[in-house]
Amino acid sequence: MNLVHSWAQSEARAHCNIAFGELVANFPEEHIASQIDTLIPVLTNLLHDVPRVDFDQCLSWDEWALPDQLVFSTVSALLRICGAHPEYADKAVASIINFVTDIVENLKESSSIDVLSHLTPSIHGLYRAITSTLYPWTASQWRLLSASLQSLIATPVLERINRLLLDIHQEAEADPDLDPTSIAFCHTFISRYIALGRPLSGYFIVCCVMEMQWTVLAQALASTPLVHKGQVREAAAANKAWVNLMKCPAKDLGLEDEEETKQALRYIVRDALQCFSDLLEQIEGMETQPPVDTYAWETMSESLVCFPRTSISDI
């Protein structure tokens, strides 16, 4: 394991941390209010540690791997708490941005097995949390988060993720001391994600980033409150934000003096259109349907969704 400043965390400890986030997200409001100065630092520290933790290699999970579950439960809890206590929002958003920065740094330094089984699932956990948890994002928060997320789709990062299985086999051949079961673990691991429609490829990460960006922006544009009811459901925030903008006029973001945010919106429009055009050109040149791990149709769909979101903003 060669993650930056890494330390071991057992499977049991990871499950405890996951359960803590799930518990906090469902605390009664009066309990959160009385303990918030304790809860926020604990949650932000948990998120800070994820890129640095050496998780056990295990397959004893139902849908998503332990790093995936941990990021989801932690970020969901932070957003739920700060949605009701906006004075802590800056700390929560900063912790999410720092998490993305650390993930990108470790993507460059870590072994291919760690990238596959730890770092890429962590990105997926963030994606699930942001698209599932309602939160009253602001335009400036969107700008900061969107800029951070862009680092996940830098060409070197995507190329590394796309060639992970090839690199894992090459690293195994070069290291005679590597546990031979590691290769089987990696193939089983990725197969389980593919079976659930999440191939964890670089193409898929592009789709995740675009959906996170437009989900946050759509909530910032919502002119009526988006109310959370019951348990957090997959993609609930994305779906409710979409329906809200279909039924209600978008809120004026007041960007007259926010040139940085306006410029960020222009870049998103440009990138969404470029992504769609590139994928369409590639697909038109194919004789068969694109492979599932390219996530091509889904990414094209998200780029079309992202474009009207940014176009209705005052840019």
FENBELBEL-V618616 format. One line per field, one symbol per residue. ss: DSSP state (A for helix, B for strand, O for the rest). phi: phi as a letter, one per 40 degrees, with the letter a starting at -180 (. if undefined). psi: psi as a letter, one per 40 degrees, with the letter a starting at -180 (. if undefined). A space follows every 10 residues. Layout:
BEGIN
ss = ???
phi = ???
psi = ???
END
This chain:
BEGIN
ss = OOOOOOBBBO AAAAAAAAAA AAAAAOOOAA AAAAAAAAAA AAAAAAAAAA OOBBBOOOOO OOOOOAAAAA AAAAAAAAAA AAAAOAAAAA AAAAAAAAAA AAAAAAAAAO OAAAAAAAAA AAAAAAAAAA AAOOOOOOAA AAAAAAAAAA AAAOAAAAAA AAOAAAAAAA AAAAOOOOOO AAAAAAAAAA AAAAAOOOOO OAAAAAAAAA AAAAAAAAAA AOOOOOOOOO OOOOOAAAAA AAAAAAAOOO OOOOOOOOAA AAAAAAAAAA AAAAAAAAAA AAAAOOOOOO OAAAOAAAAA AAAAAAAAAA AOOOO
phi = .bccfcacbc dccccccccc cccccbccdc ccccbccccc cccccccccd cbcccccabc bcbbcdcccc cccccdcccc ccccbccbcc cccccccccc dcccccccbc cccccccbcc ccccccdccc cbbcaccbcc cdcccccccd ccbcdccccc ccbdcccccc ccccbcccdc ccccdcccdc ccccccgbcf cccccdcccc cccccccccc cccbccccbg ccbdgccccc ccccccbbcc cccgcdbbcc ccccccccdc cccccccccc cccccccbcc dcccfccccc ccccccccdc ccccb
psi = hfihfiiihi dddddddddd dddddeiidd ddddededdd dddddddddd eehgiihief iddiiddddd dddddddddd dedegeeedd dddddddddd dddddddddi idddddeddd dddddddddd edhhhgiidd dddddddddd defidddddd ddfddddddd dddegeehhd eddddddddd dddddeegef iddddddddd dddddddddd eheihhhhha ihihfddddd dddddddiii ihefedegdd dddddddddd dddddddddd ddddeieiii idedfddddd dddddddddd deig.
END
